Amino acid sequence: MNSIRSIRGMHDILPAETPLWQWLERRLADIFATYDFHEIRVPMLEQAEVFMRAIGQATDVVEKEMYAFEDRNGDQLSLRPEGTAGVVRAAIQHGLLQTPGLKVWYHGPMFRHERPQKGRQRQFHQFGAEVFGLEQAAADAELIAMVERIWRELGLAGKVRLEINSLGDRADRVRYRQQLVDFLEPYVDRLDADSQRRLATNPLRIFDSKHPETQAIMADAPRLADSLGEEARVHFDQVCRLLDQLGIEYRINPGLVRGLDYYCRTVFEWITDDLGAQGTVCAGGRYDELVAMQGGKDTPGIGFALGVERVLTLLADAGMEREQVPQVYLVSQVDIAEALKLAERLRQECPGLRVGMSLSGGSFKAQFKRADRCGAALALVLGEVELAAGEVQVKRLRSQSADQDSVPVEELSGYLAQLLAAEGEH
């Protein structure tokens, strides 16, 4: 019988990989906390309308990529393809938007039925942050500054670049949409198939086309920046001025649009050249109408999502590695109950101490080989002589020294804490 394999584009994250994931998750959680963001956890499964209403019927996400299905009760459900719509639903449902300035962050898996390739999977993971109730340009600037800090603290600042644009307000986009359609209609036969379809449904997305001839045509297309109303123009100028004052480098990209219908005004992306075609590592923008679209009161909002797999690839390419190995390994030739009791005592008295041991026994030689292979810094030797004397032999495994100390069990926890701290292991 053939073994069952994982679904294409949905990967297992193996024990050798999870330490770097955990390290990144802790670092990002700490950075969010320094900006007064609070974690929210929302379901992976929502009513499909949550995303169809927010993202837009004419987007690729809804038309092609959403994992949507009817459950046994006849409800139309969907695995979340992105995080913002579900967070907005939760904020409305639980009355979190009463006071302006709600700042939340989330992380977890998202799902889209796409062709798997480097940097693009069917189950992928994101960290995201959302700010509600603040229409001021300072909210845009602080959010962008937080992501900029993430890159600096991860050592990736030199690998990504920031591009920004303004999509204006609804009236600006309606006016511009017609200008763009009028410009493109004479070229319709030269556009790629996706762009021809988008011309009738979502013409701004044609700027995203990778087709060379379409890109050449779009290079001469009218720009949304020339159609901005006064309020949107002033807001974008304020965002740019604040970024300048914060010393954050950026490039205004008039062709930058977001693939989801709910965006307006400020949009931004951090892009890298190190991941091939999937160069967007973090993206977001303003969505001042989304809360009302989801059934809440008019509430401005802005947020971003960061692709975890893409960030991890950049970290790995930069030589970042994280291991989680036992700090001490218990080598014993006594009754297994006595070995377990000692291991549990150490875990109780030394919180966080990583203790490995052989539960299947074996000779001293075999157990020392396991201790060495697993990367432990110290071996704790417990034989019948040591058990009778109430002692443990402590042997350094990563040192040129052959020192081996006899330590009373009553003093072992303090001894290990001091020794591991001195060696930078604890």
Disulfide bonds with the S-S distance in Angstrom:
none
